[in-house]
Amino acid sequence: MLNIHDLHVSFGGEPLFEEITFRLNGGNRVGLIGKNGAGKSTLLKVIAGDLEYDQGQLAMEKGTSIGFLRQDIDFEKGRTVLEEAYTAFAKAREIEAELDQINVQLAERTDYESDSYSKLIEDMSTLTHEYEIIGGYQYKGETEKILKGLAFKPEQFGMLTDELSGGWRMRIELAKLLLENHDILLLDEPTNHLDIDSILWLEQFLQTYPGAVVIVSHDKMFLDNVTNRTIEISLGRIYDYPKPYTKFLALRAEMREQQEATFKNQQKEIERTEKLIQKFKAKASKATMAQSLVKKLNRMDVVEIEQTDNAAMNINFAKSIQPGKVVLEIDKVSKSYGEKKVLSEVDLMIERGARVAFVGQNGMGGKST
């Protein structure tokens, strides 16, 4: 489906990654991981064709389509949620418009025996057949199904996208990608604007997606539940194993331990051999054996331990004043937006040291409020 060989990308003369080689096949659900700045989003942009690479090859099978969930989106003003989602079916909508024009002409004409009238009938039959093949009779139902899975309610379908927050607009963009049935899906932080129910729905959807999926996400549970392969970018190299995130980490740790053990054993062998060489060099009768041992050392493939990126950011927030035991206490707090009541007589106490999570459906529970 997609083959990347010996890929090099650099910025300002500094290499970001080098000699990257891997292949994507249908059914691959890849978690692309690495520290911030390792090049995850850059690699997605290279695959999508948004960014040029310096060296190497990127080849796709003919006709392969790629869908990329970008972080920056731009909708046409004046469209409703459904109308924007329907743009995923541009071809079906185009055929609908052509069929409407033909039906208008057929209703107005009376020259039923003419060649031009027969041509209209023939064109309508051809377009109807094509419309059926591309799923024209199902796309409206599929659109509503996907939107509902991403937590849109039917009463929101007619809302203008101009009135929605960036998070809800990102959901529409995700819905469009899922509806377009691309061969390769590139998802950059797809769960950022989703609530728990929507994340669970997306997990189920992607688990049965027939194409290839490449996901960049900091949601470890999401990666574990969706992916069947992990590619890590670290220090300009990739490590590629057919395991979901947590199992990949365990496998990498085990392999590194094996490398370290093999390296230590080899170093002991090298040290022992070098001592024998020095010992045999001192005796003329052992000179041939010493040369043999030197050649053995020269032919030895030295075991290398994979480097790990241990760079970390340390941040310390100094306390100017030691707070009391109770940091925050609210009593019977209510909040409404017009006639919509978001909070009603909320009681809450937060003590020092507490770690609190506000959960609930986006736009419904009043978390940010």
C-alpha positions, 0 to 999 in steps of 0.5 A, spaced: 500 500 500 505 504 502 512 503 502 518 508 505 525 507 504 531 510 506 527 517 508 531 523 510 528 529 513 532 535 516 530 542 518 536 548 518 541 543 516 539 539 522 537 532 521 530 530 524 530 523 522 535 519 517 534 512 514 527 511 516 524 505 512 517 501 513 511 499 509 504 500 511 499 494 509 491 494 509 489 492 516 495 495 520 493 500 525 500 503 527 501 507 533 506 512 532 510 514 538 516 518 540 518 524 545 515 531 543 519 534 537 522 527 535 518 528 528 511 524 529 507 530 526 512 531 521 512 524 518 505 524 518 505 531 513 511 527 509 506 521 508 500 526 506 504 530 501 504 536 505 511 536 507 517 535 502 523 530 504 530 531 503 532 524 501 529 517 500 523 514 496 516 514 498 511 510 493 504 508 494 500 503 490 496 506 484 489 509 486 491 509 494 487 515 497 490 518 504 486 522 509 489 526 514 486 529 520 490 536 521 490 540 527 488 546 523 481 546 519 477 551 515 470 550 514 466 554 509 461 559 512 454 558 512 454 550 512 450 546 517 453 540 521 450 535 516 451 540 510 459 540 512 459 532 513 456 531 506 462 534 503 465 527 504 461 525 499 462 530 493 461 525 487 454 523 490 452 530 491 455 531 484 451 526 481 444 528 485 445 535 482 446 532 475 440 527 476 435 533 478 437 537 472 435 531 468 429 530 472 427 537 471 428 537 463 424 530 463 418 534 466 418 539 461 419 536 455 414 532 451 418 530 445 418 522 448 420 519 441 426 524 440 433 522 440 435 527 445 429 525 450 432 518 449 439 520 451 436 524 457 433 517 459 440 513 458 444 518 462 439 518 467 440 510 467 447 511 467 448 516 473 443 512 477 447 506 476 453 510 478 450 513 484 448 506 487 455 503 486 458 509 490 453 508 496 449 514 494 442 511 497 446 510 504 450 516 505 445 520 509 444 514 514 451 513 514 453 520 516 448 521 521 450 514 524 458 517 524 455 524 527 451 520 533 457 516 534 461 522 535 456 525 540 452 530 536 445 530 537 440 530 531 437 537 534 445 539 532 445 537 525 441 543 523 446 548 527 451 552 523 458 550 523 460 558 525 456 557 531 460 551 534 467 551 538 473 548 535 472 542 538 466 540 535 468 543 528 474 538 529 469 532 530 466 534 524 472 534 520 474 527 523 467 524 521 468 526 514 475 523 514 471 516 517 466 517 511 471 518 506 473 511 506 480 512 505 486 507 504 490 510 509 488 514 515 493 519 518 490 521 525 494 526 529 491 527 536 484 524 534 482 524 541 484 531 543 476 534 543 473 527 544 469 525 551 469 518 554 463 515 550 466 518 543 473 515 544 470 508 546 466 509 539 472 511 535 476 505 538 470 500 536 470 504 529 478 503 528 478 496 530 475 494 524 477 499 519 479 495 513 485 500 511 491 502 514 491 507 520 497 511 523 495 514 530 499 520 533 496 520 540 498 521 548 492 517 550 496 510 552 489 506 553 487 509 546 493 506 543 493 499 547 485 498 545 486 500 537 493 499 535 496 492 533 503 495 531 508 501 534 513 505 531 517 509 535 521 515 533 527 516 537 534 520 536 532 520 528 531 512 528 525 508 528 523 502 532 518 498 529 514 492 532 507 488 531 505 490 538 500 495 541 503 500 545 504 497 552 506 490 549 511 494 545 514 498 551 515 491 555 518 488 548 523 494 547 525 493 555 526 486 554 530 486 548 535 492 551 536 487 557 538 482 552 543 487 548 546 489 555 547 482 557 550 480 550 554 486 550 557 485 557 559 477 555 562 480 548 566 485 552 569 479 557 571 475 551 574 481 547 578 482 554 580 475 555 582 474 547 586 481 548 590 478 554 591 472 550 594 476 544 599 479 549 601 473 552 602 469 545 606 475 542 611 474 547 613 467 545 616 466 538 613 459 538 606 462 539 606 468 534 602 464 529 596 463 534 597 470 536 596 473 529 590 468 528 586 471 535 588 478 532 584 476 525 578 473 530 578 480 533 577 484 527 572 479 524 568 480 530 561 484 529 561 488 535 554 488 539 551 495 539 546 497 545 541 502 542 541 509 544 535 511 548 533 518 549 533 520 556 532 528 555 527 530 560 524 537 562 524 539 569 519 544 572 518 546 579 513 551 581 515 554 588 510 555 593 510 563 595 505 561 601 503 554 604 496 553 603 491 551 608 488 544 608 482 546 604 484 550 597 477 551 594 470 550 597 463 552 593 456 552 596 450 551 592 453 554 586 448 555 579 450 557 572 445 558 566 446 561 559 440 564 557 435 559 559 440 553 559 442 551 566 449 548 566 450 548 573 445 547 579 446 548 586 453 545 586 457 543 592 464 542 592 470 542 596 477 541 594 483 539 599 490 540 598 494 535 595 487 532 591 487 530 584 481 532 581 478 530 574 472 533 571 468 528 566 462 529 562 460 530 555 463 535 551 458 541 551 453 538 556 456 537 563 459 544 564 466 542 565 469 548 563 464 553 566 
